[in-house]
Amino acid sequence: MALNKEQKKWVEMQLKAHKHLKYEVNIKLDQKNILERFSVHSNVLRPDKMTALVLAKWLFQNKNLYFNKVVIDMGCGSGIQGVVMELRK
């Protein structure tokens, strides 16, 4: 199934957004907790621009789901979910 014009535009916009140099960003998880100077390597999916941030915040608030469990964060992103889970164990 081919993408329609609007879907293709969205995909191209997302691909363009992820062509970047390494940078650091402060990630606000809640009112009190911030991941300061979180490092995002070049051409990696940007946690500050994607749903990765929503999931990281959700994981931060719901540690009971993974507390005392072994987890793995594997993919093409920054690893923010794994970092958050390690901080909350």
C-alpha positions in Angstrom: 0.0 0.0 0.0 1.5 3.3 -1.0 1.5 6.4 1.2 -0.8 9.2 0.3 0.5 12.7 -0.2 -0.1 13.8 3.4 1.5 10.7 4.8 4.6 11.0 2.5 5.0 14.6 3.6 4.9 13.6 7.3 7.5 10.8 6.8 9.8 13.2 4.9 9.5 15.8 7.7 10.3 13.2 10.3 13.4 11.9 8.4 14.6 15.5 7.9 14.2 16.2 11.7 16.5 13.3 12.6 19.4 14.4 10.4 21.3 16.4 13.0 24.6 16.6 14.8 25.2 15.4 18.3 23.6 17.7 20.9 22.5 17.9 24.5 19.1 18.7 25.8 17.4 19.0 29.2 14.5 16.5 29.4 11.8 17.5 31.9 10.2 14.3 33.3 8.0 16.0 35.8 7.9 19.2 37.9 11.0 18.3 40.0 13.0 15.9 37.8 15.0 16.8 34.8 17.6 14.8 32.9 20.1 17.6 32.5 22.3 17.6 29.4 20.9 14.4 28.0 23.1 13.5 25.0 21.6 12.7 21.7 24.0 11.3 19.1 23.9 12.4 15.5 21.2 11.0 13.3 19.5 9.3 16.2 15.7 9.7 16.7 15.3 12.8 18.9 13.6 12.1 22.2 12.7 15.8 22.6 10.8 15.8 19.3 9.1 12.4 19.3 6.7 10.2 21.3 9.8 8.8 23.1 9.4 11.7 25.5 5.8 10.8 26.3 6.8 7.2 27.0 9.7 8.2 29.1 7.5 10.4 31.2 5.0 7.6 31.6 7.6 5.1 32.6 9.0 7.6 35.1 5.5 7.8 36.7 4.8 4.1 36.6 7.9 2.4 38.0 5.7 -0.2 39.7 5.4 -1.9 36.3 9.1 -2.7 36.0 10.5 -2.4 39.5 12.8 -5.3 40.3 12.6 -6.6 36.8 15.2 -6.9 34.1 14.4 -4.7 31.1 16.1 -3.9 27.8 15.8 -0.8 25.7 16.8 -1.7 22.1 16.1 0.2 19.0 17.1 3.2 16.9 16.6 5.9 19.5 18.5 7.7 22.2 17.9 5.1 24.9 15.9 7.5 27.0 13.4 4.8 28.2 16.3 2.6 29.5 17.8 5.6 31.3 14.6 6.5 33.0 13.9 3.0 34.1 17.4 2.7 35.5 16.9 5.9 37.5 13.7 4.7 39.0 14.7 1.2 40.0 
